[in-house]
Amino acid sequence: MRAGMNEWNNADTLVQFSVNTNSKNTAVAEQRADSWSGVCISTVSGVTTLRFDIILNERNIRAYAANLDKTISAVFAHELGHVISLRDNPYLYGGSYDSLMNYIYDLNNFSKIPEYDVISVKMMYY
Ligand SMILES: [Zn+2]
């Protein structure tokens, strides 16, 4: 999961995540019977995220991951995208653009935050 966090830190945005064991935010990997790979539950006030809880469903991720570390990193980076207010963007424009927030994004080939998502963050915060 730390790798997914570092991908945001290395992207060309002002976004920086860090681990703080005193934080009320949580990020865990669990074995869930659910069909989702990750979920982010956020408490938001206006444009400020007050708290988030991310759960990765390792059982579901293992079902399709060609490279488990890379896929977990991608799913976690996707959920962190929600923390900074990116939304899922399924199938818009035919789903043809390269976005980590796109449901058809190839998680097995994740290597960095796609430019589409970098631009989306810049449009919100710059
Ligand atoms: Zn999502």
Boltz pocket constraint, residues with backbone or C-beta under 6 A from the ligand:
constraints:
  - pocket:
      binder: B
      contacts: [[A, 38], [A, 78], [A, 79], [A, 82], [A, 87], [A, 88], [A, 101]]
      max_distance: 6.0
